[in-house]
């Protein structure tokens, strides 16, 4: 556990100092501020536009950070051969993967918390209509991005960094559409097709189970029970994927 | 030194070129309004595609819709795609009240008051506690009913105003409108009862209006008026009833 913590702390320090991360976060804050302009041309819908487009910006830039940093995380260590120095010490490969993942999760926490609080305060100051749901939504976006990060880390253990990034983004998109796969499994006529669609439905992370953005703008009312169940599902999914990544990484030959 | 001066000159020339190009581009006349027949996807496409992002998509189309309306209102007054845009925004975001209110008036410019009425009804169904919906429905029923029987239209409009008058936050004038329209529609007894209720619940101004309206609606004969006023006893608090009787029989011996 201490070894995992040590790797996590080092990963956090390494990623938080990354200039690319800083540029992306600054750009995200710029986009959130740009939502003020959109709000100004929305016929008195300032608060709604700021919340909705602000959350879209948080998700989009969070996704960019999650995917590109997660894809290069393991690869960089292997390419620079620093992984060999690490493995010459009493550090297991599973501990390495968990440490890397948790370090990046801490970085994402700082990034998402920063963006979420900034959006909350901006809505509070400008539109005077900030709602606590904005912070809940940011926390749930964080969990969704952790899923994408875990999947990207998994792919980065078996393929190149670029391909892992592409696959990570694809999984994020597929996660938004998972209910369509379920519809397909219901529509299919053959048992094999139905079974295959159902398996795909279970494998793809369900990233649209709770209407969180509609809840933030007062369009839907998500219950705390459904939010808690979904958060539990996402955490369980993350654990499974990181365990799978560790399992694959243990069998990897350098 | 010379190298540096050349670099600075090149940089300044480039900056001047960029500024000059943009300044020239800015002098061109504004582009003509686009085709009024723009493609608008079906709302089902988006609800199937990404239900959790439906409000973000609705907001993006809301911005496009008001831009489309403004652009064509300033130029050719053609709003062919407006009904589809309204349908998309209100289907993706059924509680987006401003979209219904804006669309109701914008669709009048598109010569589709029937759709204004349709979307206000849909909005009322999705937002049953907002008094603005029945209020606008009453207004649209009264104003854009065309050649329909005016008495019937007045009663329909009065019914919407009465519904609005029962909702929280409503303006006191809405109940007065309902009562006035009931009288216009020939529903004399209902109009009398509504005015009496307004007297019982309203402010001083509403009470003055109610007395004036009831004075015209109630029978002038003393005995008939006494029995008509007695029937209104339950429509207002007892403390106000005696004042009401005093006001309505002012000038009678």
Interface residues (C-beta under 8 A of the other chain):
Chain A: X38 X41 X42 X43 X44 X45 X48 X49 X52 X53 X55 X56 X176 X177 X179 X180 X183 X207 X208 X210 X211 X212 X213 X214 X217 X218 X219
Chain B: X48 X49 X50 X51 X52 X53 X54 X55 X56 X59 X62 X63 X66 X67 X93 X94 X95 X96 X98 X102
